[in-house]
């Protein structure tokens, strides 16, 4: 297994045998970092099988502090994310690590996560890992308001087509995005966001929406000029949990500090089984 270099020897360790010979070239820390950079760059360009590439990318975040100029790997990581498949999620983890820990300012980082924000990522077996990466990325204050607005719209639009457990998770993400990025509060307060309360058709609302759901780049999606009319439609859902989550979001004030953020991990872990168990345990005061 790939392991990053360990910490230096403690101060109390036994000294090495003295020698008058000069240190070898390979003992230089700068040379080791340069060699690690070259090795990782070559490994990311190599045509590896999907399983080997996934395990390689999963080990990369631990090596990033030991690589000289790790931001130079961002293009290869962005290409791996754009290629999709089993390696996309592992590459996304390393790319987000570059953004959050190494000061990477790369527009493709936002587009890469945006492209993976789809129903398979929210309903597949790796949904917990994707949710953790998305939550860590969107929690960064470095995310611009127009990018945060695009993600809020993407999650809200996915909630319309998602099964109820995934729809609740999408609404939890929308809630957290609005709470973290106060400049996106207008998406919920615009008049069009309340159109669903009047029974407007979802197709008509989508046709009048300036948001381009097909855009691959969140910057070009036009989400800043849009509204979260999807939440109003979800508040009339036949599923009680979806309707309750949407109604609570409509009644909340994104600029308020009370209430805090929702636990995305609990929402993502929800399934039809947990929904049935919760419904069976609920005490019904007035049976229908």
Secondary structure, 3 states (H helix, E strand, C coil): CCCCCCCCCCCCCCCCCCCCCCCCHHHCHHHHHHHHHHHHHHHHHCCCCHHHHHHHHHHHHHHHHHCCCHHHHHHHHHHHHHHCCHHHHHHHHHHHHHHHHCCCCCHHHHHHHHHHCCHHHHHCCCHHHHHHHHHHHHCCCCCCHHHHHHHHHHHHHHHHHCCHHHHHHHHHHHHHHHHHCHHHCHHHHCHHHHHHHHCCCHHHHHHCCCCCCCCCCHHHHCHHHCCCHHHHHHCCCCCHHHHHHHHHHHHCCCCCCCCCCCCHHHHHCCCHHHHHHHHHHCCCCCCC
